[in-house]
Amino acid sequence: MDMWIEDLFIRKAELFLKVVKSKWEKGEQEASQIAELMERHNIEAENLLELGCGNGRVAIPLAKIGYKVTCVDVSPLLIEDGRRRAAEAGVLGRMHFSVGDAREVSKLLKESYDFIYMTWTTLLGYYDEESDLIMLREARELVPDGGMLAILNTISRDAIARRQAECGSSIILKDLGGGMVLADHPRFDPASSRLTTKWVFYKKDGRDLIYVDEAILDFRVYDLRELVGLGKRSGWRFVAAYNDLDSFRDYIPGKSPLNVLFSPSASI
Ligand SMILES: C[S@@+](CC[C@H](N)C(=O)[O-])C[C@H]1O[C@@H](n2cnc3c(N)ncnc32)[C@H](O)[C@@H]1O
């Protein structure tokens, strides 16, 4: 496993959980958007799979809607938090949480899924291109004809290049709640298409910020054409790309994250 992934999601998972918790409230809205996406594309899904699910921020609200949701993530702490929250929400019976690697997910799970999704710039680009192809092929193994794969709310190369052109590598401050602040220091390298971000965590103390810890994120960002190409090489046919899942407007490069939908293709 790459160093930064092990560091942020496993060793410093307590810290990462604070970031996830600050996004918890948005999970309900994201889940209903996913339900609408499936409806628009006539996917009669019962069985969903989220790869890189974190603590089930989006998966738990989907289970509350009534879907059966399987959640896979490499982080034992995030999975444990998800299981506890699902039990609290009374939906654990419709959910299956598993600690595992998306690069080997077909060995881990034996069922098939009508709809597989990953959301919030997850997995693709985290490792190398071969690993991205492996993950997409693994997902393909688990989806029958008629099912779909969605890559949602994912930073696009166009948007990140535009942000860098307009704002440079300026620091973004986020209040995480609970007296914690995150300073995000992004740096995009156009030659490698890698986004390297330093997350520095502070605790509020009156008007001061006290340093707590830091972590690095370092991943490749794709544009739509590159993602469609990866899909094609791993058994997926491009179906649609949206600007956002509020309006379902067609994707406009540079303006928004990517929301891309694929269906299984006949051949890899
Ligand atoms: C940005 S978070 C997204 C979490 C979740 N999708 C959400 O929206 O809250 C990325 C997640 O991918 C997980 N992850 C990283 N590498 C993985 C791998 N090889 N297999 C499964 N999960 C992985 C991390 O542990 C982390 O929870």
The ligand as an ORCA input file, in Angstrom:
! r2SCAN-3c Opt
* xyz 0 1
  C     -11.739     10.358      0.191
  S     -12.209      8.949      1.123
  C     -13.874      8.711      0.577
  C     -14.751      8.029      1.587
  C     -16.221      7.900      1.215
  N     -16.396      7.467     -0.145
  C     -16.978      9.197      1.453
  O     -17.509      9.767      0.490
  O     -17.063      9.625      2.598
  C     -11.307      7.629      0.327
  C     -11.496      6.281      0.982
  O     -10.836      5.275      0.183
  C     -10.312      4.290      1.069
  N      -9.281      3.497      0.358
  C      -8.036      3.874     -0.033
  N      -7.418      2.867     -0.693
  C      -8.289      1.829     -0.723
  C      -8.239      0.507     -1.271
  N      -7.170      0.055     -1.904
  N      -9.328     -0.281     -1.132
  C     -10.437      0.153     -0.469
  N     -10.536      1.385      0.085
  C      -9.487      2.231     -0.048
  C      -9.789      5.113      2.237
  O      -9.610      4.350      3.406
  C     -10.891      6.185      2.382
  O     -11.892      5.812      3.287
*
